[in-house]
Amino acid sequence: MRIEVVNFIDLSSDRLRQVLEWRNQTNVREFSNEKKTILIDEHLAFVERLKRDAQKAYYFVLLQTKNARGGGVFSFNDITNEQALMGLYKDGQSTLKGTGGVLMELALLTARQKGLKRLYLRLLKDNDRAMRLYKRFDFAIVSEDEKMYRMQKDL
């Protein structure tokens, strides 16, 4: 399998447009905090802000085999010396089985390389597919409200 992992701030304009297409897919927006379609100018401004923000890191991932292709994004927000808020989404049109698992493995590896000791995330309660993925990787629910779970994993 060919794996490409690139920090958003180092992406080509073609890759930035590809990320925007993924992010604006209906099945990605459905489980996102921000439901609206993001415009190209907003997307490019976001990436520019990332260049100056040490508390955020976003990564583009492309996975390819001879017969299938997948991809997605993982991110870290509110980065401290010990922990970060993790986000993850995959290309809704991925044809590669196991894309979510590979994205998670890469996110965990990157977090460890950054010296993080803990990851936490927020998950909409109706996102059953993501819940199965996070449980498979030993994330535990530490709190919840009406709409969301807060999950955590020690690294």
C-alpha positions as CSV (number, residue, x, y, z in Angstrom):
1,M,0.0,0.0,0.0
2,R,1.2,3.5,-0.9
3,I,0.7,6.0,2.0
4,E,1.0,9.7,1.7
5,V,0.8,11.9,4.8
6,V,1.3,15.6,4.5
7,N,0.7,18.5,6.9
8,F,-1.9,20.9,5.5
9,I,0.6,23.7,5.5
10,D,2.8,21.8,3.0
11,L,0.0,20.8,0.6
12,S,-0.1,21.7,-3.0
13,S,-3.0,23.7,-4.3
14,D,-4.4,20.5,-5.9
15,R,-4.3,18.6,-2.6
16,L,-5.9,21.5,-0.8
17,R,-8.8,21.4,-3.2
18,Q,-9.0,17.7,-2.7
19,V,-9.3,18.1,1.1
20,L,-12.0,20.8,0.6
21,E,-14.0,18.4,-1.6
22,W,-13.7,15.7,1.0
23,R,-14.7,18.1,3.8
24,N,-17.7,19.3,1.9
25,Q,-19.1,15.9,1.2
26,T,-22.6,15.5,2.7
27,N,-21.6,12.4,4.6
28,V,-18.6,14.2,6.2
29,R,-20.5,17.3,7.1
30,E,-23.3,15.2,8.6
31,F,-21.0,14.3,11.6
32,S,-19.0,17.5,11.7
33,N,-19.4,20.4,14.2
34,E,-19.6,22.8,11.2
35,K,-22.4,21.7,8.9
36,K,-22.2,24.4,6.3
37,T,-20.3,24.1,3.0
38,I,-16.9,25.7,3.2
39,L,-15.9,28.0,0.4
40,I,-12.4,27.9,-1.2
41,D,-11.4,31.3,0.2
42,E,-12.4,30.2,3.7
43,H,-10.5,27.0,3.3
44,L,-7.3,28.7,2.1
45,A,-7.6,31.3,4.9
46,F,-7.9,28.5,7.5
47,V,-4.7,26.8,6.1
48,E,-2.9,30.2,6.3
49,R,-3.9,30.5,10.0
50,L,-2.6,27.0,10.6
51,K,0.9,28.2,9.7
52,R,0.9,30.6,12.7
53,D,-0.9,28.4,15.2
54,A,1.3,25.9,17.2
55,Q,-1.8,24.6,18.9
56,K,-3.2,23.0,15.7
57,A,-1.9,20.5,13.2
58,Y,-3.9,19.0,10.3
59,Y,-2.8,16.1,8.1
60,F,-3.9,15.0,4.7
61,V,-3.7,11.2,4.1
62,L,-3.9,9.4,0.8
63,L,-3.9,5.6,0.7
64,Q,-3.6,3.6,-2.6
65,T,-3.3,0.0,-3.7
66,K,-3.5,-1.4,-7.2
67,N,-7.3,-1.8,-7.0
68,A,-8.5,0.8,-4.4
69,R,-8.0,4.2,-3.1
70,G,-8.8,5.9,0.2
71,G,-8.0,9.0,2.1
72,G,-8.9,11.4,4.8
73,V,-7.7,13.8,7.4
74,F,-6.7,13.6,11.0
75,S,-6.1,16.6,13.2
76,F,-4.9,17.8,16.6
77,N,-6.3,20.9,18.2
78,D,-5.7,22.6,21.6
79,I,-2.2,20.9,21.6
80,T,-0.4,21.2,24.9
81,N,2.8,19.4,26.0
82,E,0.8,16.4,27.0
83,Q,-2.5,16.2,25.1
84,A,-4.6,17.3,22.2
85,L,-8.1,17.2,20.9
86,M,-8.1,14.8,17.9
87,G,-10.4,14.9,14.9
88,L,-10.6,12.4,12.0
89,Y,-12.7,12.0,8.8
90,K,-12.3,10.0,5.7
91,D,-13.2,10.6,2.1
92,G,-16.8,9.5,1.9
93,Q,-16.1,8.0,-1.6
94,S,-13.1,5.9,-0.4
95,T,-13.0,2.4,-2.1
96,L,-10.3,1.1,0.2
97,K,-11.6,-1.1,3.1
98,G,-10.1,-0.2,6.4
99,T,-9.4,3.4,5.6
100,G,-10.6,4.6,9.1
101,G,-8.3,2.1,10.8
102,V,-5.3,3.2,8.9
103,L,-6.1,6.9,9.5
104,M,-6.3,6.1,13.2
105,E,-3.0,4.2,13.3
106,L,-1.3,7.2,11.5
107,A,-2.9,9.7,14.0
108,L,-1.7,7.7,17.0
109,L,1.8,7.3,15.5
110,T,1.9,11.1,14.8
111,A,0.7,11.9,18.3
112,R,3.3,9.7,19.9
113,Q,6.0,11.3,17.7
114,K,4.8,14.7,18.9
115,G,5.4,13.5,22.5
116,L,1.7,13.6,23.4
117,K,0.6,11.4,26.3
118,R,-3.2,11.6,25.8
119,L,-5.7,12.2,23.0
120,Y,-9.3,13.1,23.5
121,L,-12.2,13.7,21.1
122,R,-15.8,14.7,20.9
123,L,-18.2,12.4,19.1
124,L,-21.8,12.9,18.1
125,K,-23.9,10.3,19.8
126,D,-25.5,9.1,16.6
127,N,-22.1,8.4,14.8
128,D,-22.1,4.6,15.4
129,R,-19.5,3.9,12.9
130,A,-17.0,6.2,14.4
131,M,-17.8,4.9,17.9
132,R,-16.9,1.4,16.8
133,L,-13.6,2.6,15.4
134,Y,-12.7,4.5,18.6
135,K,-13.6,1.7,20.8
136,R,-11.5,-0.7,18.7
137,F,-8.6,1.6,19.4
138,D,-9.3,1.7,23.2
139,F,-10.8,5.2,23.5
140,A,-13.1,5.4,26.5
141,I,-16.0,7.6,27.2
142,V,-15.1,10.0,30.0
143,S,-18.2,12.2,29.9
144,E,-21.2,13.1,27.8
145,D,-23.9,15.6,27.3
146,E,-27.2,15.6,25.4
147,K,-25.6,15.3,22.0
148,M,-22.0,14.3,22.4
149,Y,-19.6,11.9,24.1
150,R,-16.1,13.0,25.2
151,M,-13.7,10.1,24.7
152,Q,-10.1,9.8,25.8
153,K,-7.1,7.5,25.2
154,D,-3.8,7.5,27.0
155,L,-0.8,6.9,24.7
